[in-house]
Amino acid sequence: MIESYDFGSIRVRGRNYSSDLIIFPDHVRPNWWRKEGHRLCIEDLEEVVNRKPEVLVIGTGYSGLMRVPEEVKRYMAERGIEVIVQPTKDACETFNRLLRSGRKVAAALHLTC
């Protein structure tokens, strides 16, 4: 469960993080770094694809500056993974709601910009 989020900082399951991360139902992958910074690439989500969540919530940053190309969304859909793209504050709320509902959900979150 995500307990709080603000620009550059997030608290997940009692632990604070200050860099981008991927949250799975059973663990957090800290220090997530993307190949092209503010543009998400398929390669950036390899671990997510391998874990096969039902839903991937992508947080595009505080102001929503990270871009998620259609090819990434299509790639995930072809693998049966629903993608929700939102500014990170909204993405945190969506992740928590889906997690509480019992869905197998992951979140890939950009914390700044």
TAQUIFEN-V857476 format. One record per backbone hydrogen bond with DSSP energy under -0.5 kcal/mol. CO is the residue of the C=O (numbers start at 1). NH is the residue of the N-H. If there is no record, write none. Layout:
BEGIN
co->CO nh->NH
co->CO nh->NH
END
This chain:
BEGIN
co->1 nh->3
co->1 nh->13
co->4 nh->11
co->6 nh->9
co->9 nh->6
co->10 nh->12
co->10 nh->17
co->11 nh->3
co->11 nh->4
co->12 nh->15
co->15 nh->12
co->17 nh->10
co->20 nh->32
co->21 nh->109
co->22 nh->24
co->22 nh->29
co->23 nh->107
co->27 nh->24
co->28 nh->30
co->29 nh->22
co->34 nh->37
co->36 nh->38
co->38 nh->67
co->39 nh->36
co->40 nh->69
co->41 nh->44
co->42 nh->45
co->43 nh->46
co->45 nh->49
co->46 nh->50
co->47 nh->51
co->48 nh->52
co->48 nh->53
co->49 nh->52
co->54 nh->82
co->55 nh->57
co->55 nh->106
co->56 nh->58
co->56 nh->84
co->57 nh->59
co->57 nh->108
co->58 nh->60
co->58 nh->86
co->59 nh->110
co->60 nh->66
co->61 nh->88
co->67 nh->40
co->67 nh->69
co->69 nh->72
co->69 nh->73
co->70 nh->74
co->71 nh->75
co->72 nh->76
co->73 nh->77
co->74 nh->78
co->75 nh->79
co->76 nh->79
co->76 nh->81
co->77 nh->80
co->80 nh->82
co->82 nh->56
co->84 nh->58
co->84 nh->86
co->86 nh->60
co->87 nh->91
co->88 nh->92
co->89 nh->93
co->90 nh->94
co->91 nh->95
co->92 nh->96
co->93 nh->97
co->94 nh->98
co->95 nh->99
co->96 nh->100
co->97 nh->101
co->98 nh->103
co->99 nh->102
co->103 nh->105
co->104 nh->54
co->104 nh->55
co->106 nh->57
co->107 nh->23
co->107 nh->109
co->108 nh->59
co->109 nh->21
co->109 nh->111
co->111 nh->8
co->112 nh->62
co->113 nh->65
END
